[in-house]
Amino acid sequence: MAVINSPFESQYGFKGPGFSVDEFGNITATSIITNSGVVEDTDIVDFTITETESADAFLFNNLVGNNPTITLARSKSYKFSITVPGLTFNIYNSDQETLYSTGLRHSDGSVGPDVQGKTSGIVEFLISTEAPNTLYYGNDVANVFGTINIVDPIGVFSTVDVNSTIASTSSLNGALTVAGGVGIEGDLYVGGTLNIDGIGITTISSPTNLELEAANHIVIKIDGTSLGIIKSTGSTIPVVDTNINNTVIGATAPAAAAFTSATVLETTTADSSVTNRQYVDSTALSLAIAFGL
């Protein structure tokens, strides 16, 4: 039975000479790249690259000027359709000398370093999450080149898993840094230490009640010096240079106290009451008269 090949085409209108399908539905493809997620049309960016007549510059179909700067996002894939027989196409590291081959694939089936130096075909570039901020595209000797700015992607994600273990010592470094504010609708769990790296007076505020809870006790420190702890049985934090208003002190278990000066306004009404001078003077006078002292 004769096999009749025909161009592969989907309902979205994509077709190409690298795909064919026989009458039984068997597909022949030069290469197949799978994607586990849904890819929006805006995520697919194709560049067509040619060269000037003198082969001294790269030309991009949708960008103005020679050797234009392009911006690519991490975790996204880009395709470069190249026709540069007088230049060759290479991706260079941020030092503009060593080749950067991570994530490279060519339509001829080659990958990694074997993709460098191609003059035709399609170069696919999957940007690694660890890619540096700046890369370059250029010819073999890197005297004709352009800049590639690598940025973090912007989008909406159902879940995000950051696998990097880079430690954080300030708000400007770590496995994940956010230049602006962060809004979190649900709970926030922190496995390590929560540091607030603010300028001036840092505020923890709540539009309703603010509850601080600890399984054992709460340690209070100022500038690295421990002032004491608060636990279920009380507090060890000393009361120094502090005004205490409208508060009962030692109501159930009185303790000794020493004051430089004190004023008692109420008259003594019980044996355990604190006396005031007016009561003591009037009582002493009455006793002196009664006993003729």
Protein Blocks (a to p, Z undefined) as FASTA:
>chain_A
ZZdddddddfkopacfkbccdfkopacdfbdcddfbdcdfklpccddddddfkopaccdf
kbgcehiacdddehiacddddddfknopadddfkomaccfehiacfkopahjllgopagd
jddddddfkbcfbdcdddfkopaccdddddddddddfbdcdfbfcdcfbfkbcjbdcfbd
cddfbdcddfbdcddddehjaddddfbdcddddfkbccddeehiafbdcdfkbcfbdceh
iacehiaehklmccddddfbdcdfbdcfbfkbccdfklmmmmmmmmmmmnoZZ
